[in-house]
């Protein structure tokens, strides 16, 4: 079965609706980052300043708007380590749709508390030695079946991809307003919903722009899948501080989108991510969670030659507690 790749009209329709319920996050230019990396210009789009602290509310809101009246009344269930949980909970609260979120027990406490704060019911799962997303997904499916709720996937859904594309469409408008064109876009990847949408937006409207998928070491399912032309599952290995990017494989819908857009992948380690968080804070006054700083880490780490080029970095989220942020900043290996 062929996986749907949303058209440009589809992306624009989703953005027109979701833009009424989301914030326009700024496009910040950093001469300091340009000097450090050798790029001609560097722009950072901090989706960390979006409602619920990440880009996730874009796709979540659009997906909820696709429910039938009966589905909306009964409610939805999904699994998430945190950012989709918050985005879906916030969207559900805005639309009056009951939301249940299944979260791994080791998801950051700040994300669990924020999700509940938006009115969602939070169910925790203990995964032991198993892959945490597999355990949480199984519990979400069971809840959907027993309670008659609509099961939503956090990223493997063409409508989620279409909704997340709003971040890319918005950035394209902002770049044009600054008389700029992006040669390269760095975007972090968990399951791939965001990069699927962003890559399609640029593919349709700026096809010469190269999109770089950034993943933590050991969780580079998207990059490996792109390199081999088929979806691959990564083995269970050491954890990453990028808790939102620990998917073991990309979703079929995002993978179809990034393949159509010609994306390639790079990886980053925890040390480089901590350094990126520190630089974002000190030079741009941005508080980024590890997952949100991965794309910046790839730029700063020289993973791609950016000399003389105009670069866009999508900083995806800022959902990190003060204690955890300070802990990362105090790590002696930075």
DODREN-461894 format. One record per residue (C-alpha): residue number from 1; residue in three letters; chain; z, x, y. Coordinates in pm, 1 decimal, always signed. Each point is the difference from the previous one (the first is absolute). Layout:
N
+-----+-----+-------+----------+----------+----------+
|   n | res | chain |        z |        x |        y |
+-----+-----+-------+----------+----------+----------+
| NUM | ALA |     A |        Z |        X |        Y |
...
+-----+-----+-------+----------+----------+----------+
//
This chain:
334
+-----+-----+-------+----------+----------+----------+
|   n | res | chain |        z |        x |        y |
+-----+-----+-------+----------+----------+----------+
|   1 | UNK |     A |     +0.0 |     +0.0 |     +0.0 |
|   2 | UNK |     A |    -96.1 |   +135.2 |   +343.0 |
|   3 | UNK |     A |   +290.0 |    +38.0 |   +241.9 |
|   4 | UNK |     A |    -52.1 |   -164.4 |   +338.0 |
|   5 | UNK |     A |    -47.3 |   +242.0 |   +290.0 |
|   6 | UNK |     A |    +64.8 |   -197.4 |   +319.4 |
|   7 | UNK |     A |   -287.9 |    -16.1 |   +247.6 |
|   8 | UNK |     A |    +26.8 |    +91.6 |   +367.4 |
|   9 | UNK |     A |     +2.8 |   -369.9 |    +89.9 |
|  10 | UNK |     A |   +286.1 |    -49.0 |   -245.5 |
|  11 | UNK |     A |   +197.6 |   +282.7 |   +162.5 |
|  12 | UNK |     A |    -62.4 |   -135.5 |   +348.7 |
|  13 | UNK |     A |   +103.4 |   -351.0 |   -102.6 |
|  14 | UNK |     A |   +327.4 |   +133.0 |   -141.2 |
|  15 | UNK |     A |    +67.2 |   +208.6 |   +310.9 |
|  16 | UNK |     A |    -71.0 |   -290.7 |   +233.4 |
|  17 | UNK |     A |   +267.8 |   -203.8 |   -175.0 |
|  18 | UNK |     A |   +261.0 |   +268.6 |    -60.7 |
|  19 | UNK |     A |    -27.5 |   +149.8 |   +349.0 |
|  20 | UNK |     A |   +167.3 |   -312.7 |   +133.4 |
|  21 | UNK |     A |   +305.2 |    +74.3 |   -214.9 |
|  22 | UNK |     A |    +17.2 |   +380.0 |    +15.5 |
|  23 | UNK |     A |    +47.0 |   +261.2 |   +268.0 |
|  24 | UNK |     A |   -272.5 |   +222.8 |   +135.9 |
|  25 | UNK |     A |   +140.9 |   +339.9 |    -90.7 |
|  26 | UNK |     A |    -89.1 |   +274.6 |   +250.4 |
|  27 | UNK |     A |   -245.2 |   +284.4 |    -47.2 |
|  28 | UNK |     A |   +175.8 |   +316.4 |   +115.7 |
|  29 | UNK |     A |   -184.5 |   +319.9 |    +83.3 |
|  30 | UNK |     A |   +182.2 |   +328.2 |    -62.4 |
|  31 | UNK |     A |   -122.2 |   +318.2 |   +164.8 |
|  32 | UNK |     A |   +280.8 |   +185.9 |   -180.1 |
|  33 | UNK |     A |   -136.9 |    -99.0 |   -341.0 |
|  34 | UNK |     A |   -351.5 |    +87.2 |   +109.3 |
|  35 | UNK |     A |   +109.8 |   +348.3 |   +105.9 |
|  36 | UNK |     A |   +196.2 |    +59.7 |   -318.4 |
|  37 | UNK |     A |   -278.2 |   -108.7 |   -234.5 |
|  38 | UNK |     A |   -306.6 |   +116.1 |   +191.8 |
|  39 | UNK |     A |   -136.3 |   -353.9 |    +27.2 |
|  40 | UNK |     A |   -183.7 |   -108.4 |   +312.4 |
|  41 | UNK |     A |   +212.6 |   -314.2 |    +32.2 |
|  42 | UNK |     A |   +270.6 |   -154.2 |   -217.3 |
|  43 | UNK |     A |    +96.2 |   -366.2 |    +15.2 |
|  44 | UNK |     A |   +292.4 |   -154.2 |   -186.1 |
|  45 | UNK |     A |    +18.9 |   -373.3 |    -68.0 |
|  46 | UNK |     A |   +368.3 |    -76.2 |    -67.5 |
|  47 | UNK |     A |     +0.4 |   -307.2 |   -221.0 |
|  48 | UNK |     A |   +370.5 |    +83.3 |    -21.8 |
|  49 | UNK |     A |    +26.6 |   -207.5 |   +320.1 |
|  50 | UNK |     A |   -149.8 |   -308.3 |   -166.2 |
|  51 | UNK |     A |   +212.5 |   -305.1 |    -81.9 |
|  52 | UNK |     A |   +224.9 |    +80.3 |   -298.6 |
|  53 | UNK |     A |    -57.7 |   +370.9 |    +58.5 |
|  54 | UNK |     A |   -336.9 |    +51.2 |   -172.5 |
|  55 | UNK |     A |   -358.9 |   -116.5 |    -33.6 |
|  56 | UNK |     A |    +92.3 |   -218.3 |   -297.7 |
|  57 | UNK |     A |    +52.4 |   -317.4 |   +202.5 |
|  58 | UNK |     A |   -373.3 |     -8.8 |    +76.9 |
|  59 | UNK |     A |   -110.1 |    -48.0 |   -360.1 |
|  60 | UNK |     A |   +302.0 |   -209.5 |    -91.4 |
|  61 | UNK |     A |    -58.3 |   -252.0 |   +279.4 |
|  62 | UNK |     A |   -369.8 |    -36.4 |    -81.6 |
|  63 | UNK |     A |    +71.7 |    -41.0 |   -372.9 |
|  64 | UNK |     A |   +259.0 |   -270.7 |    +63.0 |
|  65 | UNK |     A |   -247.6 |   -189.1 |   +215.3 |
|  66 | UNK |     A |   -228.6 |    -23.9 |   -306.5 |
|  67 | UNK |     A |   +257.3 |   -204.2 |   -196.7 |
|  68 | UNK |     A |    -54.5 |   -367.3 |    -67.0 |
|  69 | UNK |     A |   +254.3 |   -240.2 |   +155.9 |
|  70 | UNK |     A |   +164.7 |    -47.2 |   -340.5 |
|  71 | UNK |     A |    +19.4 |   +375.9 |    -63.0 |
|  72 | UNK |     A |   +146.6 |    +58.1 |   +344.4 |
|  73 | UNK |     A |   +264.5 |   -265.8 |    -56.8 |
|  74 | UNK |     A |   +112.8 |   +147.7 |   -333.3 |
|  75 | UNK |     A |     -1.1 |   +357.1 |   +128.2 |
|  76 | UNK |     A |   -111.9 |   +340.9 |   -119.0 |
|  77 | UNK |     A |   +139.1 |   +295.1 |   -192.9 |
|  78 | UNK |     A |   -103.5 |   +366.2 |    +16.3 |
|  79 | UNK |     A |   +133.3 |   +341.6 |    -92.4 |
|  80 | UNK |     A |    +37.2 |   +280.0 |   +253.0 |
|  81 | UNK |     A |   +201.3 |   +315.1 |    +65.7 |
|  82 | UNK |     A |    +51.3 |   -106.0 |   +357.9 |
|  83 | UNK |     A |   -272.7 |    -20.9 |   +262.6 |
|  84 | UNK |     A |   -210.0 |   -276.6 |   -155.7 |
|  85 | UNK |     A |   +329.3 |   -174.7 |    -71.6 |
|  86 | UNK |     A |    +88.7 |     +2.2 |   +368.3 |
|  87 | UNK |     A |   -350.3 |    -88.0 |   +115.1 |
|  88 | UNK |     A |    -25.7 |   -292.6 |   -241.9 |
|  89 | UNK |     A |   +350.7 |   -119.5 |    +82.6 |
|  90 | UNK |     A |    -74.2 |     +9.6 |   +373.5 |
|  91 | UNK |     A |   -332.3 |   -180.2 |    -47.9 |
|  92 | UNK |     A |   +164.0 |   -259.3 |   -224.3 |
|  93 | UNK |     A |   +272.8 |    -59.6 |   +256.1 |
|  94 | UNK |     A |   -260.6 |    -47.5 |   +275.1 |
|  95 | UNK |     A |   -199.7 |   -246.3 |   -211.6 |
|  96 | UNK |     A |   +295.7 |   -179.5 |   -161.4 |
|  97 | UNK |     A |    -96.6 |   +112.0 |   -352.3 |
|  98 | UNK |     A |   +279.4 |    +92.0 |   -246.3 |
|  99 | UNK |     A |    -26.5 |   +361.7 |   -116.1 |
| 100 | UNK |     A |   +158.6 |   +171.2 |   -300.6 |
| 101 | UNK |     A |    -23.8 |   +378.1 |    -23.0 |
| 102 | UNK |     A |    +68.3 |   +208.2 |   -310.8 |
| 103 | UNK |     A |   +107.0 |   +351.9 |   +101.8 |
| 104 | UNK |     A |    +91.3 |   +308.5 |   -204.3 |
| 105 | UNK |     A |   +372.6 |    +66.3 |    +13.4 |
| 106 | UNK |     A |    -66.3 |   +344.2 |   +148.6 |
| 107 | UNK |     A |   -204.8 |   -132.9 |   +292.3 |
| 108 | UNK |     A |   +156.1 |   +108.1 |   +331.5 |
| 109 | UNK |     A |   +296.7 |   -216.8 |    +95.5 |
| 110 | UNK |     A |   -133.4 |    -40.3 |   +353.5 |
| 111 | UNK |     A |   -316.3 |   -159.0 |   -137.6 |
| 112 | UNK |     A |   +191.1 |   -233.6 |   -231.8 |
| 113 | UNK |     A |   +224.7 |   -113.3 |   +282.5 |
| 114 | UNK |     A |   -287.7 |    -51.1 |   +241.6 |
| 115 | UNK |     A |   -190.4 |   -206.2 |   -257.2 |
| 116 | UNK |     A |   +297.6 |   -228.7 |    -52.1 |
| 117 | UNK |     A |    +43.1 |    -13.7 |   +376.5 |
| 118 | UNK |     A |   -340.5 |   -168.5 |    +28.4 |
| 119 | UNK |     A |   +125.0 |   -274.6 |   -228.3 |
| 120 | UNK |     A |   -150.4 |   +112.2 |   -330.0 |
| 121 | UNK |     A |   +178.5 |    -21.4 |   -332.7 |
| 122 | UNK |     A |    +30.7 |   +353.7 |   -139.1 |
| 123 | UNK |     A |    +15.4 |    +65.0 |   -376.5 |
| 124 | UNK |     A |    +77.1 |   +357.3 |   -110.1 |
| 125 | UNK |     A |   -127.9 |   +168.0 |   -316.4 |
| 126 | UNK |     A |   +138.1 |   +305.7 |   -181.0 |
| 127 | UNK |     A |   -294.6 |   +190.8 |   -146.3 |
| 128 | UNK |     A |   +178.6 |   +288.4 |   -171.7 |
| 129 | UNK |     A |   -258.7 |   +250.6 |   -124.3 |
| 130 | UNK |     A |   -288.6 |   -245.0 |    +32.2 |
| 131 | UNK |     A |   -240.0 |    -14.0 |   +295.6 |
| 132 | UNK |     A |   +183.1 |   -207.5 |   +257.9 |
| 133 | UNK |     A |   -303.7 |   -198.8 |   +117.8 |
| 134 | UNK |     A |    -73.2 |   -107.9 |   -358.5 |
| 135 | UNK |     A |   +352.3 |   -135.0 |    -51.6 |
| 136 | UNK |     A |     +5.1 |   -175.8 |   +337.4 |
| 137 | UNK |     A |   -345.7 |   -146.8 |    -55.5 |
| 138 | UNK |     A |   +101.1 |   -141.6 |   -338.8 |
| 139 | UNK |     A |   +307.4 |   -165.0 |   +153.7 |
| 140 | UNK |     A |   -209.0 |   -148.6 |   +280.7 |
| 141 | UNK |     A |   -244.6 |   -146.1 |   -252.9 |
| 142 | UNK |     A |   +286.2 |   -153.8 |   -196.7 |
| 143 | UNK |     A |   +145.9 |   -158.5 |   +314.0 |
| 144 | UNK |     A |   -341.1 |   -137.5 |    +97.5 |
| 145 | UNK |     A |    -42.4 |   -162.7 |   -341.5 |
| 146 | UNK |     A |   +348.4 |   -147.6 |    -29.8 |
| 147 | UNK |     A |    +32.5 |   -120.6 |   +360.4 |
| 148 | UNK |     A |   -358.4 |   -101.4 |    +71.7 |
| 149 | UNK |     A |    -43.6 |   +248.7 |   +284.0 |
| 150 | UNK |     A |   -325.7 |   +162.4 |   +102.7 |
| 151 | UNK |     A |     -3.8 |   +364.6 |   -106.8 |
| 152 | UNK |     A |   -130.8 |   +236.3 |   +266.9 |
| 153 | UNK |     A |    -95.5 |   +361.6 |    -55.0 |
| 154 | UNK |     A |   +108.1 |   +244.2 |   +272.7 |
| 155 | UNK |     A |   -339.0 |   +173.1 |    +14.4 |
| 156 | UNK |     A |   -239.9 |    -95.0 |   -281.5 |
| 157 | UNK |     A |   -149.5 |   -303.4 |   +168.5 |
| 158 | UNK |     A |   -323.7 |    -15.1 |   +205.0 |
| 159 | UNK |     A |   +176.0 |   -223.5 |   +252.4 |
| 160 | UNK |     A |   +276.8 |   +256.5 |    +48.1 |
| 161 | UNK |     A |   -269.6 |   +262.0 |    +56.8 |
| 162 | UNK |     A |   -171.1 |   -227.8 |   +252.1 |
| 163 | UNK |     A |   +323.7 |    -63.8 |   +186.8 |
| 164 | UNK |     A |    +97.1 |   +367.6 |    +15.9 |
| 165 | UNK |     A |   -342.3 |    +80.9 |   +146.9 |
| 166 | UNK |     A |   +131.8 |   -130.6 |   +331.4 |
| 167 | UNK |     A |   +163.4 |   +338.8 |    +58.1 |
| 168 | UNK |     A |   -341.7 |   +164.9 |    -24.5 |
| 169 | UNK |     A |   -183.2 |   -255.2 |   +212.9 |
| 170 | UNK |     A |   +269.7 |    +28.0 |   +264.9 |
| 171 | UNK |     A |    -19.7 |   +380.4 |     -1.8 |
| 172 | UNK |     A |   -377.9 |     -9.2 |    +37.8 |
| 173 | UNK |     A |    +31.2 |   -217.7 |   +311.0 |
| 174 | UNK |     A |   +268.1 |   +230.4 |   +140.7 |
| 175 | UNK |     A |   -204.3 |   +313.8 |    -65.2 |
| 176 | UNK |     A |   -300.5 |   -153.8 |   +175.7 |
| 177 | UNK |     A |   +219.5 |    -86.0 |   +299.4 |
| 178 | UNK |     A |    +97.0 |   +369.2 |    +19.2 |
| 179 | UNK |     A |   -364.2 |   +108.6 |    -26.8 |
| 180 | UNK |     A |    +73.7 |   +160.8 |   -334.8 |
| 181 | UNK |     A |   -150.0 |     -3.0 |   -347.4 |
| 182 | UNK |     A |   +196.1 |   +106.8 |   -306.7 |
| 183 | UNK |     A |   -159.5 |   +266.4 |   -215.9 |
| 184 | UNK |     A |   +290.4 |    -18.0 |   -247.5 |
| 185 | UNK |     A |   +264.6 |   -257.9 |    -87.8 |
| 186 | UNK |     A |   +313.6 |    +96.5 |   -194.6 |
| 187 | UNK |     A |   +164.2 |   -296.1 |   -173.8 |
| 188 | UNK |     A |   +280.0 |     +3.2 |   -257.3 |
| 189 | UNK |     A |    -40.5 |   -176.2 |   -334.5 |
| 190 | UNK |     A |   +237.6 |   -174.8 |   -236.5 |
| 191 | UNK |     A |   -196.8 |   -264.6 |   -185.1 |
| 192 | UNK |     A |   -280.2 |    +15.0 |   +255.3 |
| 193 | UNK |     A |     +8.0 |   -330.3 |   +188.9 |
| 194 | UNK |     A |     +4.8 |   +160.6 |   +344.9 |
| 195 | UNK |     A |   -255.0 |   +272.0 |    -62.1 |
| 196 | UNK |     A |   -221.6 |   -256.6 |   -169.0 |
| 197 | UNK |     A |     -6.6 |   -209.3 |   +316.3 |
| 198 | UNK |     A |    -10.6 |   +290.0 |   +247.0 |
| 199 | UNK |     A |   -277.2 |   +178.0 |   -188.1 |
| 200 | UNK |     A |   -211.3 |   -317.1 |     -6.2 |
| 201 | UNK |     A |    +49.5 |    -55.5 |   +373.5 |
| 202 | UNK |     A |   -128.9 |   +351.0 |    +73.0 |
| 203 | UNK |     A |   -267.4 |    -21.5 |   -269.8 |
| 204 | UNK |     A |   -151.3 |   -305.8 |   +166.6 |
| 205 | UNK |     A |    +46.4 |    +99.7 |   +364.5 |
| 206 | UNK |     A |    +18.0 |   +382.0 |     -0.9 |
| 207 | UNK |     A |   -164.3 |   +115.5 |   -324.8 |
| 208 | UNK |     A |    -12.0 |   +364.8 |   +105.8 |
| 209 | UNK |     A |   +382.2 |    +17.1 |    +10.5 |
| 210 | UNK |     A |   +155.5 |   +172.6 |   -302.1 |
| 211 | UNK |     A |   +309.5 |   -165.9 |   -148.0 |
| 212 | UNK |     A |   +267.6 |   +214.7 |   -165.9 |
| 213 | UNK |     A |   +237.5 |   -161.4 |   -250.7 |
| 214 | UNK |     A |   +341.4 |   +169.6 |    +13.0 |
| 215 | UNK |     A |   +239.3 |    -23.4 |   -296.9 |
| 216 | UNK |     A |   +320.8 |   +174.6 |   -112.6 |
| 217 | UNK |     A |    -35.2 |   +272.0 |   -260.5 |
| 218 | UNK |     A |    +26.1 |   -154.5 |   -345.9 |
| 219 | UNK |     A |   -100.1 |   -344.9 |   +127.9 |
| 220 | UNK |     A |   -362.8 |    +66.0 |    +87.4 |
| 221 | UNK |     A |   -144.7 |   -283.0 |   -202.4 |
| 222 | UNK |     A |   -254.2 |    -91.1 |   +267.7 |
| 223 | UNK |     A |   -122.5 |   +354.5 |    +52.3 |
| 224 | UNK |     A |    -24.9 |    +66.4 |   -373.2 |
| 225 | UNK |     A |   -174.6 |   -332.9 |    -59.6 |
| 226 | UNK |     A |   -251.8 |    +70.7 |   +275.6 |
| 227 | UNK |     A |    -68.2 |   +347.3 |   -138.0 |
| 228 | UNK |     A |    -70.7 |   -135.9 |   -347.6 |
| 229 | UNK |     A |   -171.0 |   -326.0 |    +95.7 |
| 230 | UNK |     A |   +242.9 |   -232.3 |   -179.2 |
| 231 | UNK |     A |   +358.2 |   -114.8 |    +43.9 |
| 232 | UNK |     A |   +247.9 |   +244.4 |   -149.4 |
| 233 | UNK |     A |   +372.4 |    -38.5 |    -62.3 |
| 234 | UNK |     A |   +223.8 |   +291.3 |    +89.5 |
| 235 | UNK |     A |   +276.9 |   +102.0 |   -243.2 |
| 236 | UNK |     A |   +361.5 |    -70.5 |    +88.5 |
| 237 | UNK |     A |   +130.9 |   +309.6 |   +172.4 |
| 238 | UNK |     A |   +246.9 |   +115.0 |   +265.3 |
| 239 | UNK |     A |    +73.0 |   -235.0 |   +287.5 |
| 240 | UNK |     A |   -133.8 |    +43.5 |   +350.3 |
| 241 | UNK |     A |   +187.5 |    -64.5 |   +323.7 |
| 242 | UNK |     A |   -299.2 |   -222.2 |    +84.5 |
| 243 | UNK |     A |   +148.5 |   -299.0 |   -182.7 |
| 244 | UNK |     A |   -271.5 |   -234.4 |   +124.9 |
| 245 | UNK |     A |   -279.5 |   +216.3 |   -144.0 |
| 246 | UNK |     A |   +117.9 |    +32.9 |   -359.2 |
| 247 | UNK |     A |   -257.0 |   -228.2 |   -163.7 |
| 248 | UNK |     A |   -133.4 |   +161.0 |   -317.0 |
| 249 | UNK |     A |   -349.5 |   -138.5 |    +41.6 |
| 250 | UNK |     A |   -203.7 |   -171.4 |   +271.7 |
| 251 | UNK |     A |    -81.9 |   -366.8 |    -16.5 |
| 252 | UNK |     A |   -349.0 |   -110.8 |   -102.9 |
| 253 | UNK |     A |    -66.8 |   -177.1 |   +331.3 |
| 254 | UNK |     A |    +96.3 |   +299.9 |   +217.8 |
| 255 | UNK |     A |   -184.4 |   +240.2 |   -230.5 |
| 256 | UNK |     A |   -319.1 |   -202.6 |    +29.3 |
| 257 | UNK |     A |    +36.1 |     +5.0 |   +378.2 |
| 258 | UNK |     A |    +60.8 |   +374.5 |    +33.3 |
| 259 | UNK |     A |   -283.2 |    +84.8 |   -237.4 |
| 260 | UNK |     A |   -235.1 |   -205.6 |   +214.8 |
| 261 | UNK |     A |   +121.9 |   +193.0 |   +305.5 |
| 262 | UNK |     A |    -23.2 |   +350.0 |   -150.8 |
| 263 | UNK |     A |   +366.7 |   +100.4 |    +31.2 |
| 264 | UNK |     A |   +141.6 |   +329.1 |   -135.6 |
| 265 | UNK |     A |   +360.0 |    +91.2 |    -78.8 |
| 266 | UNK |     A |   +255.2 |   +272.7 |    +79.5 |
| 267 | UNK |     A |   +368.3 |    +40.3 |    -91.3 |
| 268 | UNK |     A |   +313.7 |   +100.6 |   +190.8 |
| 269 | UNK |     A |   +340.5 |   +126.5 |   -113.2 |
| 270 | UNK |     A |   +345.2 |   -109.7 |   +114.0 |
| 271 | UNK |     A |    +55.5 |   +304.3 |   +219.6 |
| 272 | UNK |     A |   -315.6 |    -65.1 |   +200.4 |
| 273 | UNK |     A |    +92.6 |   -367.5 |    +36.9 |
| 274 | UNK |     A |   +343.4 |    +87.0 |   +138.3 |
| 275 | UNK |     A |   -161.8 |   +239.8 |   +245.8 |
| 276 | UNK |     A |   -240.8 |   -274.3 |   +110.6 |
| 277 | UNK |     A |   +291.1 |   -240.0 |    +55.8 |
| 278 | UNK |     A |   +170.0 |   +263.2 |   +215.1 |
| 279 | UNK |     A |   -310.5 |    +70.9 |   +206.8 |
| 280 | UNK |     A |    -72.7 |   -370.7 |    +49.0 |
| 281 | UNK |     A |   +354.3 |    -47.5 |   +128.5 |
| 282 | UNK |     A |    +15.3 |   +305.1 |   +223.4 |
| 283 | UNK |     A |   -350.5 |     -4.8 |   +146.7 |
| 284 | UNK |     A |    -96.8 |   -367.1 |     -7.2 |
| 285 | UNK |     A |   +340.3 |   -171.8 |     -3.7 |
| 286 | UNK |     A |    -97.5 |   -189.7 |   -314.9 |
| 287 | UNK |     A |   +241.0 |    -76.5 |   -282.8 |
| 288 | UNK |     A |   -199.9 |     +1.9 |   -322.4 |
| 289 | UNK |     A |   +116.4 |    -53.4 |   -355.3 |
| 290 | UNK |     A |   -127.3 |   +256.4 |   -253.3 |
| 291 | UNK |     A |   -282.3 |   -225.9 |   -120.0 |
| 292 | UNK |     A |   -101.0 |    -63.3 |   +358.6 |
| 293 | UNK |     A |    -16.4 |   +372.2 |    +78.3 |
| 294 | UNK |     A |   -208.6 |   +106.3 |   -301.1 |
| 295 | UNK |     A |   -329.9 |    -33.7 |   +186.3 |
| 296 | UNK |     A |   +130.8 |   +217.9 |   +283.6 |
| 297 | UNK |     A |   +124.3 |   +252.4 |   -256.9 |
| 298 | UNK |     A |   -352.4 |    +33.5 |   -137.5 |
| 299 | UNK |     A |   -138.0 |    +70.5 |   +346.4 |
| 300 | UNK |     A |   +271.9 |   +252.9 |    +85.9 |
| 301 | UNK |     A |    -24.1 |   +166.5 |   -340.6 |
| 302 | UNK |     A |   -362.8 |    +93.8 |    +46.2 |
| 303 | UNK |     A |   -113.3 |   -204.6 |   -298.3 |
| 304 | UNK |     A |   -330.5 |    -71.8 |   +176.5 |
| 305 | UNK |     A |   -192.6 |   +209.2 |   +253.0 |
| 306 | UNK |     A |    +35.6 |   -186.5 |   +330.8 |
| 307 | UNK |     A |   -112.2 |   +275.5 |   +237.0 |
| 308 | UNK |     A |   -178.9 |   -149.5 |   +298.2 |
| 309 | UNK |     A |    +16.5 |   -352.1 |   -141.3 |
| 310 | UNK |     A |   +152.8 |   -325.1 |   +122.9 |
| 311 | UNK |     A |   +267.0 |   -118.0 |   -241.3 |
| 312 | UNK |     A |   +179.9 |   -330.3 |    -53.4 |
| 313 | UNK |     A |   +330.1 |     -0.3 |   -189.3 |
| 314 | UNK |     A |   +131.7 |   -336.9 |   -120.3 |
| 315 | UNK |     A |   +380.6 |    +29.0 |     -3.5 |
| 316 | UNK |     A |    +72.5 |   -287.3 |   -233.0 |
| 317 | UNK |     A |   +370.9 |    -80.2 |    +24.7 |
| 318 | UNK |     A |   +338.9 |    +73.9 |   +151.0 |
| 319 | UNK |     A |   +242.8 |   -175.7 |   -232.5 |
| 320 | UNK |     A |   +260.3 |   +270.7 |    -46.7 |
| 321 | UNK |     A |   +375.0 |    -15.2 |    +55.6 |
| 322 | UNK |     A |   +161.9 |   +231.0 |   +253.9 |
| 323 | UNK |     A |   +195.6 |   +171.6 |   -277.1 |
| 324 | UNK |     A |   -311.3 |    +67.3 |   -207.6 |
| 325 | UNK |     A |   -196.9 |   +117.2 |   +302.3 |
| 326 | UNK |     A |   +272.2 |   +245.6 |    +95.7 |
| 327 | UNK |     A |    +22.5 |   +119.1 |   -360.1 |
| 328 | UNK |     A |   -372.0 |    +78.9 |     -1.5 |
| 329 | UNK |     A |    +27.2 |   +179.8 |   +333.2 |
| 330 | UNK |     A |   +293.8 |   +209.1 |   -126.5 |
| 331 | UNK |     A |   -183.8 |   +111.4 |   -312.0 |
| 332 | UNK |     A |     +9.2 |   +379.4 |    +11.6 |
| 333 | UNK |     A |   -354.4 |    +42.9 |   -131.7 |
| 334 | UNK |     A |   -173.5 |   -139.6 |   +309.2 |
+-----+-----+-------+----------+----------+----------+
//
